[in-house]
Amino acid sequence: MSVLKLALKFVERDILFKKLVAALTILAIASGVAAFISLRILGIGSRTAAMQIVEQVLPGEVLVYGQGIYDVSEDVVRDLEKLPGVEKVTPAILVTGYIGRNSVFVLGVRPEDLKNIVSRYVAGSPFTGLSGPYAIADLGLAEKLSLKVGDKVAVKPPFGGSFRQYEVVAIAEVTMKIEEIAAAGGYIVLPLREAQNLLGRPGYVSMAVVKVAEGVDPVAMKNLISLIYPGSRVMLREEVIGVVFKVMSLIESLLLTTTMIGIMVAVFGTVSTITSTVREHQREIAIMRANGALRRDVALIFMLEALVYGVAGGLLGVVFGILGAQVGINIVASFGFLNPPLILDVPSLVLGFLMATGLGVLSSVYPVWRATSIRPVEVLKSE
């Protein structure tokens, strides 16, 4: 009988004889790999969703801010529209405010720009003028405050000022959800002039979003605007996405650190299982060595067993990882600010499987050393 067939017989007998131990070892490996794959898939989906939101919310490649919260003059907006290479400039106000004791985001936009921030209207219809005591309530905010079309809401600016009443003309799903990670619990959308009057800053906005013409380099446009308006803060849309990604990377790193603990537990569990198997087979190993078996023949048996555990755990981990990623996506989506797609990243799946296989083989190093160090004379003498 060849060494490989003998090794397979050993492995088959061990797994069948110790079904529970084998199953627990495979599950330990699978759980570590599943956590790793789930986080990778969830991270990729979250990044994709965040990038889509930023691109949808910001209808341009360059963002222009003033030094304060809302000190970009509309004269600047008109000047920006005249720059060569600029296709469109969208002014907007975005500040925190209050409806009663509830903190909200107050968003002031022109009627023609509503399409950039509203994905759908649940009830009512949008406002059509730059001014007027009208408001669109975000769906989450409407549910929280039990608002419906026709209700009156009193909105207060973030600093000073007094409450002003607005009629809710629509309930809508607002796509600008990234800020909800940090603070307020919903949006109230006002006509641009009404938002300016609420803040006591007529003629000023929080930011201007510049869309460049096709073929124009956004970086060159950013540099040009910075040169013309040295007191302004100019950012690329990609830089905003980069900030979001940095926050996500930090969270992912913390979660992956926790995952590594599970993987280490799987390694120690596999080492313990293979070491126990070596102790149980000391007599067989001694007989094999006495009959001329080489150290590598003995090593093959236990490395093969560890490899079987690794492969089985890797395959199961890939399946559990995909299922876990879907659960994670549902949890993230339930918070309302991101709706990550399920993207089956093949490199992550392959990496998870190879990691399980590698961990299985790595876990066999110490037990294999123990097995190949057995002295046949000493073992057989004690029998």
C-alpha positions in Angstrom: 0.0 0.0 0.0 1.4 3.4 -0.9 2.1 6.0 1.8 -0.6 8.3 0.4 -3.3 5.6 0.6 -2.1 4.7 4.1 -2.3 8.3 5.1 -5.8 8.7 3.7 -6.9 5.5 5.7 -5.5 7.1 8.9 -7.3 10.4 8.2 -10.6 8.6 7.4 -10.5 6.5 10.5 -9.6 9.5 12.8 -12.4 11.7 11.4 -15.0 8.9 11.6 -13.9 7.8 15.1 -13.9 11.4 16.5 -16.8 12.9 14.6 -17.6 15.5 17.2 -14.0 16.7 17.7 -13.5 16.8 13.9 -16.8 18.8 13.4 -15.9 21.3 16.1 -12.4 21.8 14.6 -13.9 22.4 11.1 -16.5 24.8 12.5 -13.8 26.7 14.4 -11.8 27.2 11.2 -15.0 28.0 9.3 -16.1 30.6 11.8 -12.9 32.5 11.6 -12.9 32.5 7.8 -16.6 33.4 7.6 -16.0 36.4 9.8 -13.1 37.5 7.6 -15.1 37.1 4.3 -18.2 38.7 5.7 -16.3 41.8 6.8 -14.5 42.0 3.4 -17.8 41.7 1.4 -19.6 44.1 3.8 -16.8 46.6 3.5 -16.7 46.5 -0.3 -20.5 46.9 -0.4 -20.5 49.8 2.1 -17.8 51.6 0.1 -19.7 51.2 -3.1 -22.9 52.4 -1.5 -21.1 55.4 0.1 -19.5 56.4 -3.2 -22.9 56.2 -5.0 -24.5 58.4 -2.4 -21.8 61.0 -2.5 -21.9 61.0 -6.3 -25.6 61.3 -6.3 -25.8 63.9 -3.6 -23.0 66.1 -5.0 -23.9 66.8 -8.6 -20.4 68.0 -9.4 -16.8 67.3 -9.0 -15.6 70.3 -7.0 -17.0 71.7 -3.8 -16.5 75.3 -2.8 -17.0 76.4 0.9 -16.3 79.7 2.7 -14.4 80.1 5.9 -17.6 79.9 8.0 -20.8 77.8 8.0 -22.7 79.8 5.4 -20.7 82.6 3.9 -20.5 81.8 0.2 -22.0 84.7 -1.6 -24.4 84.0 -4.5 -22.3 86.5 -6.4 -19.5 84.0 -6.2 -21.8 81.3 -7.5 -22.6 83.5 -10.5 -18.9 84.2 -11.0 -18.1 80.5 -10.9 -20.7 79.8 -13.6 -18.7 82.1 -15.9 -15.4 80.2 -15.5 -14.3 78.4 -18.6 -14.9 74.7 -18.3 -17.8 75.0 -15.8 -21.0 73.3 -16.9 -23.2 74.0 -13.9 -23.0 75.4 -10.3 -25.4 74.2 -7.6 -25.8 76.4 -4.5 -27.1 74.8 -1.3 -27.4 75.4 2.4 -26.8 72.5 4.8 -26.9 73.2 8.5 -28.2 71.6 11.7 -31.4 73.1 13.2 -34.3 72.2 15.4 -37.9 71.1 15.2 -39.0 71.5 18.8 -36.3 69.7 20.8 -35.4 67.4 17.9 -32.1 68.1 16.1 -32.5 67.9 12.3 -30.6 68.8 9.2 -31.9 71.9 7.4 -31.3 71.7 3.7 -32.0 74.7 1.5 -32.0 74.1 -2.3 -33.5 75.5 -5.5 -36.6 73.6 -6.9 -34.6 72.4 -9.9 -32.0 70.8 -7.7 -34.5 68.7 -5.7 -33.9 65.8 -8.1 -30.3 65.5 -6.7 -31.4 64.9 -3.1 -34.8 63.2 -3.4 -35.0 59.7 -4.7 -38.8 59.4 -4.5 -41.9 61.2 -3.1 -44.0 59.1 -0.7 -46.7 61.7 -0.4 -47.4 65.2 -1.7 -45.4 67.0 -4.3 -42.3 69.2 -4.3 -42.3 73.0 -3.9 -41.8 74.9 -7.1 -40.5 78.3 -6.0 -37.3 79.7 -4.5 -39.4 81.1 -1.5 -42.5 80.3 0.3 -43.3 78.7 3.7 -43.1 75.2 2.4 -41.0 72.2 3.5 -40.3 68.6 2.5 -39.9 66.2 5.4 -37.5 63.2 5.1 -39.4 59.9 5.5 -37.5 59.0 8.6 -38.2 62.3 10.2 -41.9 62.1 9.2 -42.2 58.7 10.9 -40.4 59.9 14.0 -42.5 63.0 14.5 -45.7 61.5 12.9 -45.8 64.2 10.2 -48.1 64.1 7.2 -48.7 66.4 4.3 -50.5 69.6 5.4 -49.0 69.6 8.9 -47.2 72.7 10.2 -43.6 72.4 11.6 -41.7 75.1 13.5 -38.0 75.2 12.5 -35.3 77.0 14.4 -31.8 77.8 13.1 -28.7 76.4 14.9 -27.6 79.7 16.4 -29.9 82.3 17.8 -33.0 83.2 15.7 -36.5 82.1 16.4 -38.9 79.4 15.2 -40.5 79.8 11.8 -43.5 77.8 10.6 -43.6 75.8 7.4 -46.2 73.7 5.8 -45.2 70.1 4.9 -46.0 69.8 1.2 -44.3 66.4 0.7 -42.9 63.4 2.5 -39.9 62.0 0.6 -36.8 59.8 0.7 -33.8 62.1 0.9 -30.6 60.5 -0.5 -28.2 62.8 1.4 -27.8 60.4 4.3 -24.0 60.4 5.0 -24.2 63.1 7.7 -26.7 61.0 9.7 -23.8 58.8 10.8 -22.6 61.7 13.0 -25.6 63.7 14.2 -29.1 64.7 13.5 -31.9 62.3 13.0 -33.6 63.5 9.7 -33.9 66.2 7.1 -36.2 69.1 6.5 -35.8 70.5 3.0 -36.7 74.2 2.5 -36.7 76.5 -0.6 -33.3 78.2 -0.8 -34.6 81.7 -0.1 -36.5 80.4 2.9 -33.4 78.7 4.3 -31.4 81.9 3.9 -34.1 84.0 5.7 -34.3 81.4 8.5 -30.5 81.8 9.0 -30.6 85.6 8.6 -28.2 85.3 5.7 -29.9 86.4 2.5 -27.7 86.0 -0.5 -25.4 83.5 1.1 -25.2 79.7 0.9 -23.1 77.0 2.7 -21.5 75.6 -0.4 -21.5 75.6 -4.2 -21.1 72.3 -6.1 -19.3 72.8 -9.4 -19.9 70.4 -12.3 -17.1 70.7 -14.9 -17.6 70.1 -18.6 -16.7 66.9 -20.2 -12.9 66.6 -20.7 -12.1 69.3 -18.1 -9.7 68.1 -15.3 -11.4 68.6 -11.9 -8.0 69.1 -10.2 -7.2 71.9 -12.6 -10.6 73.5 -11.9 -10.0 73.2 -8.1 -6.6 74.9 -8.5 -8.1 77.7 -10.6 -10.9 78.4 -8.1 -8.4 78.3 -5.2 -6.3 80.9 -7.1 -9.3 83.2 -7.8 -10.7 82.8 -4.3 -7.8 82.2 -2.0 -10.0 82.6 1.1 -12.3 79.7 0.2 -12.1 76.1 1.0 -12.1 74.0 -2.2 -12.4 70.2 -2.2 -12.8 67.5 -4.8 -15.7 65.1 -4.6 -13.1 62.3 -4.5 -11.6 63.9 -1.4 -15.0 63.7 0.3 -15.2 60.1 -0.7 -11.7 59.6 0.6 -12.7 60.9 4.1 -15.6 58.6 4.2 -13.4 55.7 3.2 -10.9 56.5 5.9 -13.6 56.3 8.6 -14.8 53.0 7.1 -11.2 51.7 7.0 -10.7 52.4 10.7 -13.9 50.6 11.6 -13.0 47.7 9.4 -9.5 47.5 11.0 -11.0 47.3 14.4 -13.4 44.5 13.3 -10.7 42.6 11.5 -8.6 42.7 14.7 -11.5 41.0 16.5 -11.7 38.5 13.7 -8.0 37.6 14.1 -8.8 36.5 17.6 -11.3 34.0 16.3 -8.8 32.8 13.7 -6.1 32.2 16.4 -8.7 30.2 18.4 -9.2 28.1 15.3 -5.4 27.5 15.0 -5.0 26.5 18.6 -8.1 24.2 18.3 -6.6 22.5 15.2 -3.2 22.1 16.9 -4.9 20.5 19.9 -6.9 18.1 17.7 -3.8 17.0 15.7 -1.7 16.7 18.8 -4.3 14.5 20.5 -4.3 12.3 17.4 -0.5 12.0 17.5 -0.7 10.8 21.1 -3.4 8.2 20.3 -1.3 6.8 17.4 2.1 6.6 19.1 2.1 2.8 18.8 1.2 2.8 15.1 3.8 5.4 14.4 6.4 3.4 16.3 5.5 0.2 14.4 5.7 2.1 11.0 9.1 3.6 11.9 10.4 0.1 13.0 9.3 -1.3 9.7 11.3 1.3 7.8 8.8 4.2 7.4 10.6 7.5 6.9 9.9 10.7 9.0 8.3 12.3 5.9 5.9 9.4 5.7 4.8 10.0 9.2 4.6 13.7 8.7 2.4 13.2 5.6 -0.3 11.5 7.6 -0.9 14.3 10.1 -0.3 17.1 7.6 -2.9 15.5 5.4 -5.4 15.4 8.3 -4.8 19.0 9.1 -5.2 19.9 5.4 -8.6 18.1 5.3 -9.7 20.2 8.3 -8.5 23.3 6.6 -10.1 22.6 3.2 -13.4 21.6 4.8 -13.4 24.6 7.1 -12.5 26.9 4.2 -15.3 25.7 2.0 -17.8 26.0 4.9 -16.4 29.3 5.8 -17.0 30.7 2.3 -20.6 29.7 2.5 -21.1 31.0 6.0 -19.2 34.2 5.0 -21.6 35.0 2.2 -24.6 34.3 4.4 -23.0 36.4 7.2 -22.4 39.3 4.8 -26.0 39.3 3.8 -27.1 39.5 7.4 -24.6 42.3 8.0 -25.9 44.2 4.9 -29.5 43.9 6.2 -28.4 45.3 9.6 -26.5 48.2 8.1 -29.5 48.9 5.7 -31.9 48.9 8.7 -30.1 52.1 10.1 -31.2 53.9 6.9 -28.0 55.8 5.9 -26.4 53.1 3.7 -27.9 50.3 1.6 -24.8 48.2 0.6 -25.1 45.8 -2.3 -24.0 42.2 -2.0 -20.9 42.1 -4.1 -19.2 38.6 -4.2 -15.6 39.7 -4.4 -13.8 36.6 -5.8 -10.4 37.5 -4.5 -11.8 37.8 -1.0 -13.5 34.4 -1.3 -10.3 32.8 -2.6 -8.2 34.5 0.0 -10.5 33.2 2.8 -10.3 29.7 1.4 -6.5 29.8 1.0 -6.2 31.2 4.5 -8.1 28.3 6.0 -6.0 25.8 4.1 -2.8 27.6 5.1 -3.9 27.7 8.8 -4.7 24.0 8.7 -1.2 23.1 7.4 0.4 25.6 9.8 -1.4 24.1 12.7 0.1 20.7 11.9 3.7 21.9 12.3 4.0 21.2 16.1 2.1 17.9 16.1 4.1 16.7 13.1 7.3 17.5 14.9 6.0 15.5 17.9 5.1 12.6 15.7 8.4 12.5 13.8 10.3 12.7 17.1 8.8 9.5 18.5 11.4 6.9 19.2 10.1 3.4 18.3 12.2 1.6 20.8 11.0 3.6 23.8 7.3 3.4 22.7 7.4 -0.4 22.1 9.4 -1.0 25.3 6.6 0.6 27.3 3.9 -1.6 25.7 
